[in-house]
């Protein structure tokens, strides 16, 4: 199978504008993401897909690959689908631009679900990690996912799911990590579907799959570091890098 990593990189992020161009140690956030994705050695190619000349030049001038996309995209998946439509590829891994601490093992586990008899029917897979900090569980910036016993996604929400009505029942909380793997056709199908009501309400793009009857195969991973969504996250990431 031909496998490509694509990194959607939007300059004008709502909560933290220009976050991908913020300095994190000796490199920008987007360069950490690109370099660490490439360093895994898992991909036939790694490409940043961006609406920004600034981000495009940041990647290309440092020896990386980037593609310019239209600005009119509602989600990262929509953005990379525009570029993926022109490529010969079987599996596309969407690594969010604000994931500077990308590691090999979680991505390898994610790709492994597509192999063998069990993998033939999987269209989309994604990563999650256990959340234990009460503040983070209640934080709407942390997207939670509930899964069935086979680790297929049941729902994604910024709210606390499952809600602990019975305090005597121990619940496990998972944070959805914004790293996806798609079969090419599943990604192209996604972009042809209209934005769905739950997706619009929660502002969580993968709900579009669930609302169209496509579960995501969820893969549990160990701590993946910090997603850069806010200036506070950047401060935490800087401390973690040190």
N, C-alpha and C positions, 0 to 999 in steps of 0.2 A: 504494500500500500504506500502511496505517496502521501506524506504528512507534512503540512506546512503550519507554522505558528504565525498568526497575524495579531498585531497589537493595535487596537483602535486607540487613537490619541487625539482627543478633543482639547483645543486650547482654552475655550471659554467655559470651563466647568462652573456650574451654578454656585455650589457651596464654597469653592476655593479656586477662583479664576487663576489661570496660568500655573496650576499646581504641578503639572508635569515638567515645567521648566524651572521649578524651584531647585536650589542647590541642596544636595544631600551628600555630605562628605565632599569628595573631590569631583563628583559628577552630578548632572541633573537627574531628577527622578526617572524621566523617560529613558535615559541612557542606561541607568542601572537595570531597568526592566528589560530593555533590549539585550544588553550584554549578558545578563544572567540567563535569559531565555536561550540565547545562542550557545552559551557555555554548557548547556545540558547535553548537547550533542544528539538530541532526539529527533531533530527536524531536518528535512531536506532543504528547507529554506525558512528564514525568519524575516518578516516584513512589518514595518510600521505603516498603518493606514491613517492618514491625518487630513484635517481640513486647514491646517496651519502651515504657512511658509516657514514660520519660526521653528516649529517642531521638525518639519521636513529637513530643513537645513542643518539642524542640530544632529540628526541621525546621519544624513548623507555625508556631511563634512567630517564625520568621525568614522567613515568607512562602512556604515551600515546601509541597509536597503529601506526605502520608503516609497509610498505611493500617495499621491494627492487624491482626495475624494471630494464629493460634493459636500457643502455645508448642511444641506437639508436632510439630516438623519436624526431619528428619534432615539436611537440606541447604538451601542458599540457593535452589536450584531448586524444591524442594518448597514453600518459603515463598512465592515469588512466584507459583507456579502456583495457589495458593489464591485470590489476588487476581485473577490473569489470567483465571480461569474465568468471571468475571462481566463481562469487558470485551470490547468489539468491537475486535479488533486482529488484524493479520496477522503482524507480526514483533515479537518481544519481545527486547530486549537486556538481559541480566542484567549489571549493573555491580556488582562486589563492593563492599561498603561500606568495605572497607579499602584501596581504590585511590584515594587522594586526588589523584594526579597525572594524572587522566583527560585525554586530549587528543582533538582532533577527528579528525585524519587517520587514526589507527589504527581508530577506530570507523567512519569512512567506508569504509575498505577492507573492514572486516568486513561491513558492510551490502551492499556492492557484489557480494558473491559470490551473493546471492539473485536478482540480475537477469540477464536474458538466458536463452538456451536452456540454458546450463550450470548456471544457478542453480535451475532448476525442480525438480530432484531433491534438492537440498540441504535437509536437515531441521534440521541444527544446525551452527553454525560457531563458532570460537573463535580467540583470539589466542595467539601465542607469540613469544618473542624469543630471540636466540642468547645462550647462556651461555658465557663464556670463562674465568672465574675458577675455578680448580681447586677451591677451597674451597666455592664455591657449587654447583658440579656435584655434589660429594659431600655437600652439606647436605640432609638429609631434609626440611627446611622448604621447599625449592625443588622443586616438582613438575616432572619432566622428561617430555617427550613425544617418541616416535619416530613418524616419518611415512613414507608411501610416496612414490613419485616424483611423485605428483599432489597431495601435501600433504594426504592423508587420514590421520587418526590411526590408528596401529597399536596403540599402548599408551601408557599414562600410568603413571608410577611415581615414588616418592620415592627409589628406588634409582638408581644410575647406569645410564642406558640411552642408547645402546648401551654394553655393557661392553667396555672396550678391551683385549681379550685380545691382539690383535696390535698392538703399539705402533707398527708401521710404517704402519698404516692411519690416515689422518687422519679423525677422527670429528667431526661437528658436533653440538653439544648444544643443545637448545632447552628453555627454561623455559616451561611453560604459564602463561599469564596468565589469571586467573580472570574473564575477560569473555566471555560467551557471547551468541550470537544464535540464537533458535529460531523456527521456525514455531509458531504457537499450539498446534496439535494435537500436535506433537512434545513440547512441554513438558508438556501434559496427559497424554500417554502415559507420560512419564517417571514422573510421580507415581503412576500406577496400577500400575507394575511394583514388585515387591518389591526390597528392597536385595539386590544381587548379591554373590557371594562375593569377587570381586576388589575391589569397592568397599568392602566391609566390612574387608578385610585392609589395604588401602592408605589408607583414609579419603580417597578421591578420588571425588567424586560422578559425574564424567563417565564413569567406567568402567562405570556402569550402562547407558549408551548402547551402548558397545562390546559388552558382554555380551549385549545384546539385538539385536546385528547392525546397529547404526546408527553408521557412522563420523562423526567430526566433521571438517568441512573446516577446516583450520588455515591461518591467515593470519599471515605473518611481519610483525612490526612492529619499528620501532626502539625504543630504550630507553623504557620506559613509567614509569620512576620506581620507587618502592619500595612494595611491599605491606606494610601494618602488621600483622605477625603476632606480633612480640615487642617488648619494651621497647627492645631494641637497634635494631630497625627504626625505631622512633619517633625515636630519636636521629639515625639516618642521614637520615630524612626531614626533620627539623628543620634539619640541616646543608645538605641539598639545597635546601630552601626559601630559605635565606639566600643 
